[in-house]
Amino acid sequence: MERFTHLPLTLVDATDGRRAFSCRFVYVDDCLYVAGHDLVSYMARHRLDQLSAYSEALTATGAHELIVVDDESELHGLLMQRFAEKYDASAGAFVELRPLVLVTE
């Protein structure tokens, strides 16, 4: 049941080490979105371009980019609805985990 409700996630800061989190999550249109006050708080204290996310539970291995969802977007409203249906709770902020694509020449 834990695998259905929480995603183990490690954020790595290119200049400041790493920190582990356990995040609630939802999928919308095959994209993964995580929520968690401690995660968002940590992100607010770091530069997003220096952060990457990793989890052994994700199907796409390797680094993931963190993209904060605009809280005034239609997507945010949909995420709030899906989150409430899954957890019977609310979340204020959502972060998309998008696999990083390495550019090779």
Steps between C-alpha positions, in 0.01 A plus 500: 500500500790736576617479135156616385487797739861619544795539267851487646686792345850639538577856402860568407639852508802540275668715766345388829457122528179301507182453701247217506122550498190285496241675283137452420446495126249492215520441126328718240542424128792263571689774688596454864430775754612494862380706794639558845555803719852393599595440136371840384663672797835338415466601136425862600837519676696371199551598137277283279764488228734336753250234614420162350281218628565127512291203606546127457120473487475692171482314171726756331836466670746782547455866580167678488441871465276670757232726350270691733139511379345847478240513778265703279502257209228257395753221556534601866123474543500154342790390721318620812194299395697179431701542821181543705346190338809289574591623849181666629724799577613820335836622377606855430784448255594240242830425332533308176782247478615505138776263386807692390598431143871514441598674178781325316681625195 
